[in-house]
Amino acid sequence: MTIFAQVYVDEDVDILVATLLLARGINITTAREQQMLGESDEKQLAFAVSVERCILTHNRLDFEKLHTNYLINHQSHAGILIAKRRNPYEIAERIAILIDTLTADEIFNQLLYV
């Protein structure tokens, strides 16, 4: 059983969110750090899958479709976290609560709204 989920932050999420979560001790990496800027949503999710990280994004419509396609094709992912556009401090707080409340195994293959 994996306890704490590791997070990959999509490029459309304010970098401050990643900085705030990192300061809380959450294992975070960003699209910028992974040289994934400008890549398609499909590639972003595939990358997150390859490094066993849930992905944090604001892009609800595209990632809902990707999640559905993964389920239809019997593919799995480490979780998709969709955050409504809010103040970065509020987003970081919500993600921190989620990571502290749910294990990585509980987030696995889930589409969650924060």
QUIVENGI-V591407 format. One record per backbone hydrogen bond with DSSP energy under -1.0 kcal/mol. CO is the residue of the C=O (numbers start at 0). NH is the residue of the N-H. If there is no record, write none. Layout:
CO|NH, CO|NH
//
This chain:
1|104, 2|103, 5|53, 6|28, 7|55, 8|30, 9|12, 13|16, 14|18, 15|19, 16|20, 17|21, 18|22, 20|25, 21|24, 26|6, 28|8, 29|33, 30|35, 31|34, 35|38, 39|43, 40|44, 41|45, 42|46, 43|47, 44|48, 45|49, 46|50, 47|52, 48|51, 53|7, 54|80, 55|9, 56|82, 57|59, 58|62, 59|63, 60|64, 61|65, 62|66, 63|67, 64|68, 65|69, 66|70, 67|71, 68|72, 69|74, 70|73, 76|108, 78|54, 79|111, 80|56, 81|113, 86|90, 87|91, 88|92, 89|93, 90|94, 91|95, 92|96, 93|97, 94|98, 95|99, 96|100, 97|101, 102|106, 103|107, 106|109, 109|79, 111|81
//
